[in-house]
Amino acid sequence: MESSSAEVRPLPLRRAGECPYRPSTAMTELREQSPVAKVLCPTGIEAWLVTGYDQVQEVLRDSHRFSSRSGQFGHVLANQPPDAPMVEGAFHRLDGAEHLRYRRVLAPAITTPRRIEQFRVMVQDIVNDQVDTLAAGPVDLHVAYSRPVASTVLATLIDVPAEEHVLFQQAAETLFDDTVDRKTFLDAMIAVTGSVRALVQARRDEPGEDVVSVLIERAQAGDQPLTETELVNMIVGFVLAGLDTMATTLSYALVLLLERHAEFTALRDDPTLIPGAVEEIVRYLSNGSGTLRVATVDTEIGGVPIAAGEYVIAGAHAANHDPSRFTDPEVLDLRRERNPHIGFGDGAHQCVAQQLARLELIATLDTLTRRIPTLRLAEPFEHIEFKYGTPMGGPVSLPVTWDAIHPRGYGQ
């Protein structure tokens, strides 16, 4: 099958001056014309951009036709090219049984009901601890709250020594930075890999109840035990993928609510809205650059022929704003009842830590609305700088202030 000789347009990412939350105007217009269109990406590759909800879901769910071996972000990050050599343990670039081999080790260590309940207590303690450090405003809440909460949660999860938290945070920030060259990116990965390798060895000598100890045990089970390198790289990938992503998501959610302060107040007045509000916020803000895949066979999507070897971008953000699936998708509706969003992905590669992410968002919104009910932006919204053209959008900083912070347990 030959692919269509469609017009090639620039990948319609959000640009400065556009609404920092919704898909770009150009992407919305493109989706209205056709759910599949040929685009030229910032890294120079051509790809098929898929923006309709049904079509994006089809791409993400069919790893036989649309492989993850290209990596997720080679269309926007030059330091992670889709033809980069495969690394042992890079399970995010594997499909089928190869991917499942890792997923069966990782998922039970962080997704069982017992684990989730343990994490719920841990996350709430970390959130309260971080709020206790906020002495007086104004502060940059991204630096003073979101980043330390996200890094402390994941570092506690795998029991990383406190002095190495910064190392992990810095490495995570290179993961989604389009200004970081390939060498700097690889150097950061090497440093973190060495730290995790030492951590794995320490847990082999003295196992505990932490996630790494559980992973070591599970990695040896089954017909194909993971090698040391596979295990270490799997842990590195899991931790780094979640660090800056979670920090950005926390700040992104907060600036969204503080710009619409009535919504922040609504959550303060009725905390039962928070779990549903989290789902709506994830739908509204989900990844704006899309997830890269590569066609493994001659196929078609949305009636458009796609040849084997061509790249495909699953535009989940556009899909989550598709009016054929969501009523008034451009409206942030914290009481939305039916919300089948794909903000955590879909199919075999759906975010393995999504329940942990929900815990962090719920604890953040519950604690900040309750303990700092006067939290507000310290600068006009128009002055806040946002990241554009990267896999993870969001505010570069989040200047806030408040009148008073209530003690732990207030309002519970």
C-alpha positions, -999 to +999 in steps of 0.1 A: +000+000+000+013+035-008+006+063+016-015+092+006+003+122-010-014+145+013-004+181+019+023+183+046+016+210+072+037+220+103+028+201+134+002+224+150+016+227+185+004+254+209+024+287+206+029+316+229-002+338+229-026+309+225-047+294+253-022+274+273-047+247+281-067+237+251-053+223+218-039+249+194-064+266+172-046+251+142-049+216+156-086+221+163-092+233+127-072+204+114-093+179+133-125+195+120-112+190+085-099+155+089-090+133+119-058+122+101-033+146+084+003+146+073+025+170+093+062+181+094+075+178+130+100+202+147+127+174+146+123+171+108+104+139+105+071+136+087+042+119+104+005+113+103-012+133+130-043+116+144-067+139+163-101+122+163-110+104+195-119+071+179-089+071+157-064+080+185-079+052+206-074+028+177-038+037+173-030+034+210-048+001+213-033-017+183+004-023+189+005-049+161-001-021+135+013+008+154+045+000+173+060+019+203+096+011+191+100+047+179+098+060+215+072+085+225+086+120+217+110+118+188+088+142+168+094+170+193+127+161+211+158+158+189+177+141+218+154+111+216+153+102+179+129+075+168+158+055+153+179+056+185+194+022+194+173+001+217+184-001+253+178-031+275+149-025+299+134+004+278+100-012+281+082+019+268+096+011+233+085-026+234+053-042+222+034-074+227+049-101+248+082-082+252+064-053+268+042-075+289+073-092+303+082-059+321+046-048+328+040-080+348+069-072+370+062-035+375+024-032+377+017-054+407+044-036+427+025-003+425-011-011+416-025-036+441-052-023+465-029-028+494-001-009+478-024+019+467-037+023+503-001+024+516+007+051+489-023+071+499-010+075+534+025+082+522+014+109+497-008+126+522+020+129+547+044+142+520+018+168+509+013+180+545+050+181+551+055+203+521+027+226+530+043+230+564+074+244+548+055+273+532+062+301+556+048+332+538+039+342+503+045+351+477+063+320+465+068+301+433+046+271+441+061+251+413+095+252+430+082+253+466+056+226+463+050+207+431+086+197+423+095+186+458+062+167+463+066+148+430+103+140+436+097+130+472+069+107+464+089+088+438+121+089+458+102+075+488+086+049+466+119+034+457+137+045+489+163+067+472+186+085+497+175+121+504+208+135+491+201+120+457+167+135+452+182+165+433+201+141+409+168+124+399+149+157+396+176+172+373+177+141+352+139+141+349+139+177+337+163+168+308+138+141+297+113+167+283+136+196+275+139+203+238+170+225+244+191+196+259+214+179+234+218+142+231+251+140+250+237+159+280+206+137+279+227+105+279+250+118+306+220+124+329+207+090+322+241+074+330+243+092+364+208+081+375+214+046+362+245+042+383+225+054+414+197+029+407+221+001+401+237+007+435+202+009+451+192-025+435+224-041+448+217-027+483+182-041+483+195-075+471+217-076+502+190-062+525+155-066+511+126-046+526+090-037+518+099-009+494+090-011+457+125-019+445+127-050+468+094-062+454+106-056+419+138-076+425+117-105+438+092-103+409+120-099+383+133-134+391+099-150+388+084-164+356+099-181+326+120-151+315+136-134+346+149-099+340+186-094+339+202-069+363+205-043+334+169-048+323+157-044+359+178-013+365+168+004+333+131-004+338+132+013+372+151+043+358+125+047+330+096+044+354+109+070+379+121+096+354+090+094+333+070+103+363+090+130+380+088+161+359+055+149+344+039+149+378+054+181+390+042+199+359+008+183+361+004+195+397+013+231+388-007+230+356-038+219+376-033+245+402-028+274+378-059+263+359-080+264+391-065+296+405-072+314+372-108+303+376-108+309+413-145+301+416-136+265+407-109+264+434-135+277+459-161+251+447-136+223+456-130+239+490-167+241+497-175+205+485-145+182+486-166+153+473-161+170+439-124+165+439-120+129+425-142+138+395-125+172+391-092+153+388-105+133+359-118+165+342-085+183+348-065+154+333-088+154+303-086+192+298-048+195+302-035+162+287-003+160+266-005+185+238+022+172+215+009+137+211+026+103+214+047+089+185+042+055+170+054+038+138+033+017+114+045-019+112+024-029+082+006-012+053-027-001+069-051+028+071-066+049+098-097+070+094-098+060+058-063+074+051-037+048+038-005+046+058+025+027+047+047+005+068+075+025+084+057+058+084+053+076+117+020+083+134+013+107+162-016+099+185-029+133+195-046+125+229-051+161+238-071+168+206-090+136+211-099+146+247-114+178+232-133+160+204-169+172+204-181+139+189-171+123+223-174+151+249-202+176+254-188+211+254-152+199+254-137+234+257-155+239+290-138+229+322-167+211+339-156+198+373-190+180+376-187+162+343-204+128+347-193+108+317-156+113+311-139+085+291-107+106+287-074+091+275-052+116+294-033+086+309-030+070+275-048+038+263-040+003+254-010-017+266+011+014+273-015+031+294+003+049+323+012+022+348+014+048+376-019+065+369-034+056+403-004+071+420-009+103+399-045+104+409-035+101+446-011+131+443-037+153+425-064+144+450-042+150+480-030+183+466-064+197+458-079+185+490-051+198+512-045+231+495-082+240+493-086+231+529-054+243+545-048+274+523-083+285+513-071+320+504-044+306+479-044+329+449-022+340+420+004+366+431+006+380+395-019+386+368-025+354+348-013+371+317+022+374+332+027+337+339+051+320+314+041+287+300+062+260+282+053+255+246+064+230+219+075+203+244+059+170+254+047+184+287+033+218+287+026+238+318+036+269+338+074+276+340+067+291+374+036+296+396+037+327+417+011+326+445+003+341+478-022+336+506-034+351+539-029+322+563-021+284+564-042+262+586-026+234+607-027+198+597-061+181+601-080+214+597-114+209+582-112+171+582 
